[in-house]
């Protein structure tokens, strides 16, 4: 686990994912580098096997335009206003 921490990774699954009469083991590893982007995660019993289902749900994000593009647009708008043009949006 030291290697994962050094690389900024977090193991999501803590519960056993394979359960038998005599043992329970976490055999599924799910590592993430942005824990704040995970909305939900866990282990769900399957019933038809001794192996459980593992899931992780990532939060949806919105795309943000790079700052320099917005800044260039703002500069053009200011230049047009100084030339006597009005901008309507």
DSSP file (Angstrom, degrees, kcal/mol; ACC not computed):
  #  RESIDUE AA STRUCTURE BP1 BP2  ACC     N-H-->O    O-->H-N    N-H-->O    O-->H-N    TCO  KAPPA ALPHA  PHI   PSI    X-CA   Y-CA   Z-CA
    1    1 A X     >        0   0    0      0, 0.0     4,-2.0     0, 0.0     5,-0.2   0.000 360.0 360.0 360.0 -20.7    0.0    0.0    0.0
    2    2 A X  H  >  +     0   0    0      1,-0.2     4,-2.2     2,-0.2     5,-0.2   0.895 360.0  54.3 -61.9 -39.0    3.0    2.3    0.4
    3    3 A X  H  > S+     0   0    0      1,-0.2     4,-1.3     2,-0.2    -1,-0.2   0.898 107.5  49.6 -62.0 -41.6    3.4    2.4   -3.4
    4    4 A X  H  4>S+     0   0    0      1,-0.2     5,-3.1     2,-0.2     3,-0.3   0.913 111.0  48.9 -66.8 -41.1   -0.2    3.5   -4.0
    5    5 A X  H ><5S+     0   0    0     -4,-2.0     3,-1.4     1,-0.2    -1,-0.2   0.884 107.7  54.9 -65.3 -37.6    0.1    6.3   -1.4
    6    6 A X  H 3<5S+     0   0    0     -4,-2.2    -1,-0.2     1,-0.3    -2,-0.2   0.810 111.0  46.0 -64.2 -28.7    3.3    7.5   -2.9
    7    7 A X  T 3<5S-     0   0    0     -4,-1.3    -1,-0.3    -3,-0.3    -2,-0.2   0.283 119.6-109.1 -97.6   9.8    1.5    7.7   -6.3
    8    8 A X  T < 5 +     0   0    0     -3,-1.4     2,-0.3     1,-0.2    -3,-0.2   0.776  69.6 143.5  73.5  27.2   -1.5    9.5   -4.9
    9    9 A X      < -     0   0    0     -5,-3.1     2,-0.4    -6,-0.1    -1,-0.2  -0.779  34.2-159.0-104.1 146.2   -3.9    6.5   -5.3
   10   10 A X  E     -A   32   0A   0     22,-2.6    22,-2.1    -2,-0.3     2,-0.5  -0.982  17.7-130.8-122.6 133.7   -6.7    5.5   -2.9
   11   11 A X  E     -A   31   0A   0     -2,-0.4    20,-0.2    20,-0.2    18,-0.0  -0.735  19.0-168.8 -82.0 122.3   -8.2    2.0   -2.7
   12   12 A X        +     0   0    0     18,-3.2     2,-0.6    -2,-0.5    -1,-0.2   0.897  63.6  73.9 -78.7 -41.9  -12.0    2.3   -2.8
   13   13 A X        +     0   0    0     17,-0.4    17,-0.1     1,-0.2    -1,-0.1  -0.640  41.9 155.3 -86.9 118.0  -13.1   -1.2   -1.9
   14   14 A X        +     0   0    0     -2,-0.6    -1,-0.2     2,-0.1     2,-0.1   0.631  51.6  83.7-109.9 -23.6  -12.6   -2.1    1.8
   15   15 A X  S    S-     0   0    0      1,-0.1     2,-0.1    10,-0.0    27,-0.0  -0.448  92.0 -91.0 -81.9 154.7  -15.2   -4.9    2.1
   16   16 A X        -     0   0    0      1,-0.1    10,-0.3    -2,-0.1     3,-0.1  -0.383  32.6-170.2 -62.1 140.2  -14.6   -8.5    1.2
   17   17 A X  S    S+     0   0    0      8,-1.9    35,-3.2     1,-0.2     2,-0.4   0.453  74.7  49.2-112.2  -5.3  -15.6   -9.3   -2.4
   18   18 A X  E     +BC  25  51B   0      7,-1.9     7,-2.6    33,-0.2     2,-0.5  -0.948  68.0 178.4-134.7 115.1  -15.2  -13.1   -2.3
   19   19 A X  E     +B   24   0B   0     31,-2.1     5,-0.2    -2,-0.4     2,-0.2  -0.971   5.0 165.7-123.0 124.0  -17.0  -14.8    0.6
   20   20 A X        -     0   0    0      3,-3.2    -2,-0.0    -2,-0.5     0, 0.0  -0.617  54.2 -89.1-120.0-176.9  -17.0  -18.6    1.2
   21   21 A X  S    S+     0   0    0     -2,-0.2     3,-0.1     1,-0.2    -1,-0.0   0.867 126.2  29.9 -60.0 -36.6  -18.0  -20.8    4.1
   22   22 A X  S    S+     0   0    0      1,-0.1     2,-0.3     0, 0.0    -1,-0.2   0.553 124.2  20.5-105.4 -10.5  -14.4  -20.6    5.5
   23   23 A X        -     0   0    0      2,-0.0    -3,-3.2     0, 0.0     2,-0.3  -0.978  46.8-153.9-154.1 163.2  -13.1  -17.3    4.3
   24   24 A X  E     +B   19   0B   0     -2,-0.3     2,-0.4    -5,-0.2    -5,-0.2  -0.963  25.0 175.3-142.9 129.5  -13.7  -13.8    3.2
   25   25 A X  E     -B   18   0B   0     -7,-2.6    -7,-1.9    -2,-0.3    -8,-1.9  -0.978  34.5-130.7-138.2 143.3  -11.2  -11.9    1.1
   26   26 A X        +     0   0    0     -2,-0.4   -10,-0.1   -10,-0.3    -2,-0.0  -0.831  40.4 156.3 -91.1 102.3  -11.0   -8.6   -0.8
   27   27 A X        +     0   0    0     -2,-1.0     2,-0.5     2,-0.0    -1,-0.2   0.537  48.3  81.5-105.5  -8.8   -9.7   -9.7   -4.2
   28   28 A X        -     0   0    0     -3,-0.1     2,-0.5     2,-0.0   -15,-0.1  -0.869  60.8-165.8-101.5 125.9  -11.0   -6.7   -6.2
   29   29 A X        +     0   0    0     -2,-0.5     2,-0.5   -17,-0.1   -15,-0.1  -0.942   9.4 179.1-113.4 125.9   -8.9   -3.6   -6.2
   30   30 A X        -     0   0    0     -2,-0.5   -18,-3.2   -17,-0.1   -17,-0.4  -0.950  10.1-172.8-126.9 109.5  -10.2   -0.3   -7.4
   31   31 A X  E     -A   11   0A   0     -2,-0.5     2,-0.3   -20,-0.2   -20,-0.2  -0.818   3.1-176.7-105.0 141.9   -7.8    2.6   -7.1
   32   32 A X  E     -A   10   0A   0    -22,-2.1   -22,-2.6    -2,-0.4     3,-0.2  -0.958  23.4-158.5-132.6 153.5   -8.6    6.2   -7.8
   33   33 A X  S    S+     0   0    0     -2,-0.3     2,-0.3   -24,-0.2     3,-0.1   0.512  91.7  47.3-106.4  -8.0   -6.4    9.4   -7.9
   34   34 A X    >   +     0   0    0      1,-0.1     3,-2.1   -24,-0.1     4,-0.2  -0.699  61.2 173.8-131.2  80.1   -9.3   11.8   -7.4
   35   35 A X  G >  S+     0   0    0     -2,-0.3     3,-1.8     1,-0.3    -1,-0.1   0.817  76.9  65.3 -58.7 -32.5  -11.4   10.5   -4.5
   36   36 A X  G 3  S+     0   0    0      1,-0.3    -1,-0.3    -3,-0.1    -2,-0.0   0.667  93.9  61.9 -66.0 -14.9  -13.6   13.7   -4.6
   37   37 A X  G <  S+     0   0    0     -3,-2.1    22,-3.5    21,-0.1     2,-0.6   0.480  83.3  93.6 -87.9  -2.6  -14.8   12.7   -8.1
   38   38 A X  E <   -D   58   0C   0     -3,-1.8    20,-0.3    20,-0.2     3,-0.1  -0.821  50.6-175.5 -96.2 120.1  -16.4    9.5   -6.9
   39   39 A X  E     -     0   0C   0     18,-2.8     2,-0.3    -2,-0.6    19,-0.2   0.867  69.3 -11.2 -79.7 -38.6  -20.1    9.9   -6.0
   40   40 A X  E     +D   57   0C   0     17,-1.3    17,-3.4     2,-0.0    -1,-0.3  -0.987  61.1 172.1-159.0 153.6  -20.6    6.4   -4.7
   41   41 A X  E     +D   56   0C   0     -2,-0.3     2,-0.3    15,-0.3    15,-0.2  -0.978  17.4 118.3-159.4 160.9  -18.8    3.0   -4.5
   42   42 A X  E     -D   55   0C   0     13,-2.2    13,-2.3    -2,-0.3     2,-0.4  -0.997  51.8 -74.9 168.4-168.3  -19.3   -0.3   -2.8
   43   43 A X  E     -D   54   0C   0     -2,-0.3     2,-0.4    11,-0.2    11,-0.2  -0.985  32.6-166.3-126.0 132.1  -19.8   -4.1   -3.0
   44   44 A X  E     -D   53   0C   0      9,-3.1     9,-3.2    -2,-0.4     2,-0.1  -0.980  25.2-119.0-122.6 128.1  -23.1   -5.7   -3.8
   45   45 A X        -     0   0    0     -2,-0.4     7,-0.1     7,-0.2     5,-0.1  -0.390  19.2-162.7 -63.8 141.1  -23.8   -9.4   -3.2
   46   46 A X        -     0   0    0      3,-0.3    -1,-0.1     5,-0.2     6,-0.1   0.812  11.5-153.1 -96.4 -37.5  -24.5  -11.3   -6.5
   47   47 A X  S    S+     0   0    0      2,-0.6     5,-0.1     1,-0.1    -2,-0.1  -0.051  82.1  71.7  91.0 -33.9  -26.2  -14.4   -5.1
   48   48 A X  S    S+     0   0    0      3,-0.1     2,-0.3    -2,-0.1    -1,-0.1   0.436 106.6  26.3 -93.2  -0.1  -25.3  -16.7   -8.0
   49   49 A X  S    S-     0   0    0      2,-0.2    -2,-0.6     1,-0.0    -3,-0.3  -0.948  76.8-115.5-152.0 166.6  -21.6  -16.8   -7.0
   50   50 A X  S    S+     0   0    0     -2,-0.3   -31,-2.1    -4,-0.1     2,-0.5   0.426  96.2  86.4 -85.7   1.9  -19.3  -16.4   -4.1
   51   51 A X  B    S-C   18   0B   0    -33,-0.2   -33,-0.2    -6,-0.0    -5,-0.2  -0.892  72.8-143.8-105.6 129.3  -17.9  -13.4   -5.8
   52   52 A X        -     0   0    0    -35,-3.2     2,-0.4    -2,-0.5    -7,-0.2  -0.409  20.1-105.3 -88.0 164.7  -19.6  -10.0   -5.3
   53   53 A X  E     -D   44   0C   0     -9,-3.2    -9,-3.1    -2,-0.1     2,-0.4  -0.756  30.9-154.4 -89.0 135.1  -20.2   -7.2   -7.7
   54   54 A X  E     +D   43   0C   0     -2,-0.4     2,-0.3   -11,-0.2   -11,-0.2  -0.912  16.9 179.2-110.2 136.4  -17.9   -4.1   -7.2
   55   55 A X  E     -D   42   0C   0    -13,-2.3   -13,-2.2    -2,-0.4     2,-0.3  -0.974  17.7-175.9-139.3 154.2  -19.1   -0.7   -8.4
   56   56 A X  E     -D   41   0C   0     -2,-0.3     2,-0.6   -15,-0.2   -15,-0.3  -0.967  12.5-155.7-145.4 131.4  -17.9    2.9   -8.5
   57   57 A X  E     -D   40   0C   0    -17,-3.4   -18,-2.8    -2,-0.3   -17,-1.3  -0.943  11.4-148.9-113.9 120.6  -19.9    5.9   -9.8
   58   58 A X  E     -D   38   0C   0     -2,-0.6   -20,-0.2   -20,-0.3     2,-0.1  -0.676  21.9-113.1 -88.8 139.0  -18.0    8.9  -11.0
   59   59 A X        -     0   0    0    -22,-3.5     2,-0.3    -2,-0.3    -1,-0.1  -0.436  31.6-117.9 -66.8 141.9  -19.5   12.4  -10.7
   60   60 A X        -     0   0    0     -2,-0.1     2,-0.3     1,-0.0    -1,-0.1  -0.600  34.0-160.6 -79.1 143.4  -20.4   14.0  -13.9
   61   61 A X        -     0   0    0     -2,-0.3     2,-0.4     0, 0.0   -24,-0.0  -0.789  13.5-124.1-121.6 166.2  -18.5   17.3  -14.6
   62   62 A X        -     0   0    0     -2,-0.3     2,-0.4     0, 0.0     0, 0.0  -0.868  29.2-113.9-109.2 146.2  -18.9   20.2  -16.8
   63   63 A X        -     0   0    0     -2,-0.4     2,-0.5     1,-0.0     0, 0.0  -0.617  27.0-159.0 -79.6 131.7  -16.3   21.4  -19.3
   64   64 A X        -     0   0    0     -2,-0.4     3,-0.1     0, 0.0     2,-0.0  -0.955  19.0-123.0-113.2 128.3  -14.8   24.8  -18.5
   65   65 A X        -     0   0    0     -2,-0.5     5,-0.0     1,-0.1     0, 0.0  -0.348  39.8 -92.5 -65.7 146.5  -13.1   26.7  -21.3
   66   66 A X    >>  -     0   0    0      1,-0.1     4,-1.4     2,-0.0     3,-0.9  -0.280  33.9-118.2 -58.9 147.4   -9.5   27.6  -20.7
   67   67 A X  H 3> S+     0   0    0      1,-0.3     4,-2.5     2,-0.2     5,-0.2   0.855 109.4  60.6 -56.5 -41.0   -9.0   31.0  -19.1
   68   68 A X  H 3> S+     0   0    0      1,-0.2     4,-2.0     2,-0.2    -1,-0.3   0.809 101.9  52.6 -64.1 -29.5   -7.0   32.4  -22.1
   69   69 A X  H <> S+     0   0    0     -3,-0.9     4,-2.1     2,-0.2    -1,-0.2   0.932 111.6  45.5 -70.0 -45.3   -9.9   31.9  -24.5
   70   70 A X  H  X S+     0   0    0     -4,-1.4     4,-2.2     1,-0.2    -2,-0.2   0.892 112.6  51.9 -63.6 -38.1  -12.4   33.7  -22.3
   71   71 A X  H  X S+     0   0    0     -4,-2.5     4,-2.1     2,-0.2    -1,-0.2   0.898 108.3  50.5 -66.1 -41.0   -9.8   36.5  -21.8
   72   72 A X  H  X S+     0   0    0     -4,-2.0     4,-2.0     2,-0.2    -1,-0.2   0.898 110.2  50.4 -64.5 -40.4   -9.3   36.9  -25.5
   73   73 A X  H  X S+     0   0    0     -4,-2.1     4,-2.1     1,-0.2    -2,-0.2   0.915 109.4  51.0 -62.6 -43.4  -13.1   37.2  -26.1
   74   74 A X  H  X S+     0   0    0     -4,-2.2     4,-2.1     1,-0.2    -2,-0.2   0.891 108.4  52.1 -62.0 -40.7  -13.3   39.8  -23.3
   75   75 A X  H  X S+     0   0    0     -4,-2.1     4,-2.2     1,-0.2    -1,-0.2   0.899 109.0  49.6 -64.4 -40.9  -10.5   41.8  -25.0
   76   76 A X  H  X S+     0   0    0     -4,-2.0     4,-2.3     1,-0.2    -1,-0.2   0.896 109.6  52.0 -64.9 -38.8  -12.3   41.8  -28.4
   77   77 A X  H  X S+     0   0    0     -4,-2.1     4,-1.9     1,-0.2    -2,-0.2   0.909 109.9  48.5 -64.3 -41.4  -15.5   43.0  -26.8
   78   78 A X  H  X S+     0   0    0     -4,-2.1     4,-1.7     1,-0.2    -1,-0.2   0.907 110.9  50.8 -64.3 -42.1  -13.7   45.9  -25.1
   79   79 A X  H  X S+     0   0    0     -4,-2.2     4,-1.0     1,-0.2    -2,-0.2   0.892 109.2  50.9 -63.9 -39.9  -12.0   46.8  -28.4
   80   80 A X  H  <>S+     0   0    0     -4,-2.3     5,-2.2     1,-0.2     3,-0.4   0.883 107.9  52.6 -66.2 -37.8  -15.4   46.8  -30.2
   81   81 A X  H ><5S+     0   0    0     -4,-1.9     3,-1.2     1,-0.2    -1,-0.2   0.883 107.4  52.0 -64.4 -37.6  -17.0   49.0  -27.6
   82   82 A X  H 3<5S+     0   0    0     -4,-1.7    -1,-0.2     1,-0.2    -2,-0.2   0.731 104.6  57.6 -71.0 -21.6  -14.2   51.6  -28.0
   83   83 A X  T 3<5S-     0   0    0     -4,-1.0    -1,-0.2    -3,-0.4    -2,-0.2   0.384 125.1 -99.7 -89.6   4.1  -14.7   51.6  -31.8
   84   84 A X  T < 5S+     0   0    0     -3,-1.2     2,-0.3     1,-0.3    -3,-0.2   0.493  83.0 127.3  93.5   2.9  -18.4   52.6  -31.4
   85   85 A X      < -     0   0    0     -5,-2.2     2,-0.4    -6,-0.2    -1,-0.3  -0.712  47.6-146.6 -91.5 144.9  -19.9   49.2  -31.8
   86   86 A X        -     0   0    0     -2,-0.3     2,-0.5    -3,-0.1    -5,-0.0  -0.873  10.4-139.1-107.8 146.9  -22.3   47.8  -29.3
   87   87 A X        -     0   0    0     -2,-0.4     2,-0.4   -10,-0.1   -10,-0.0  -0.882  12.8-165.9-107.1 133.8  -22.5   44.1  -28.5
   88   88 A X              0   0    0     -2,-0.5    -2,-0.0     1,-0.1     0, 0.0  -0.971 360.0 360.0-117.7 132.4  -25.7   42.3  -28.0
   89   89 A X              0   0    0     -2,-0.4    -1,-0.1     0, 0.0    -2,-0.0   0.357 360.0 360.0-121.4 360.0  -25.8   38.8  -26.5
